[in-house]
Amino acid sequence: MDFGVVLQTDPPAREVVRLMAEAEQRGFTHGWTFDSCVLWQEPFVIYSQVLAATNSLVVGPMVTNPSTRDWSVTASLFATLNDMFGNRTVCGIGRGDSARRVIGQKPATLDVLRDAMHVIRELAEGREVEHHGAPVRIPWVRDGRLEMWMAAYGPKALKLVGEHADGFILQTADPAIAKWTIDAVRDAAKAAGRDPGGITICVAAPAYVGDDLAHQRDQLRWFGGMVGNHVADLVARYGESGPVPHELTDYIRGRQGYDYAHHGKAGNPSTDFVPDEIVDRFCLLGPASAHVDRIAELTELGVDQFALYLMHDQREKTLAAYGDDVIPHAR
């Protein structure tokens, strides 16, 4: 099991760089950030500093989208970082939520996402591809490599992961949901003639190590609201009795709306509808031993990486607890 840390690029950027460097020292292999450059600072500028401050940490967005930047720009950003620091990036990508909605735009369609993954990967790895109806190649790429890891929840998106992505990002640590989504991705890969075992599985969720469960739940309740944004789209598309597991959909019945001004932050007032049960299922709470147990359960389901969101009031203590008490046991 690999471990990643997920941060928002809140100013000052030097704090993001410092925490990423500390994470590498504590045994983390991946450093991820949100990518909503209106809500937070531009992540690709900060990645350059993170890569310079670390030795082997792999960095990338969790997640970018096909619509904020032209695909050639996204590919060139990754290719530049890889050329400077030796292929130490990964592209987490989805349809787009906060980055699109805060500028009055809808998330991309799955067809657009599929095409974007292909074009970005081809360009970042130095191959020619058709883009905007013209043949395009980045001529200075040397031995470039970029994996595309796609975030998904719904049946059609999971099928797309299995057919085209190098990795799957699931943004919840609920084992029942993990099993359903991983099975769907692997079934789609097999049907497409791909090796299901060749798709990296990454579960991303908040983690808070400590003993005050009530406080931990309040600090992490924001995550149920963030997931609820995606789930609301699924319910609108498939209905409450559709193919999406009830473990993922039932809790949003009390959802009234969402204010992106508080997106991904502890104390988000738009998440009062999220019950304690959802926080316990979607996140990792309690002492380090409870985290070890959940990670073992996820490992049995085929998860290759656990990436923990550190948006709460004890970031460094949780980071240290993972380095001292969780990662050594999980490995």
Buried (B, 14 or more C-beta within 10 A) or exposed (E): BBBBBBBBBBEEBEEBBBBBBBBBEBBBBBBBBBBBBEBBBEBBEBBBBBBEBBEEBBBBBBBBBBBBBBBBEBBBBBBBBBBEBEBBBBBBBBBBBBBBBBEEEEBBEBEBBBBBBBBBBBBBBBEEBEBEEEEBEBEEBEEBBBBBBBBBBBBEBBBBBBBBBBBBBBBBBBBBBBBBBBBBBBBBBEEEEBEBEEBBBBBBBBBBBBEEBEBBBBBBBBBBBBBBBBBBBBBEEBEEEEEBBEBBBEBBEEBEEBEBEBBBBBEBEBBEBBBBEBBBBBBBBBEBEBBBEBBEBBBEBBBBBBBBBBBBEBBEEBBBBBBBBBBEBBE
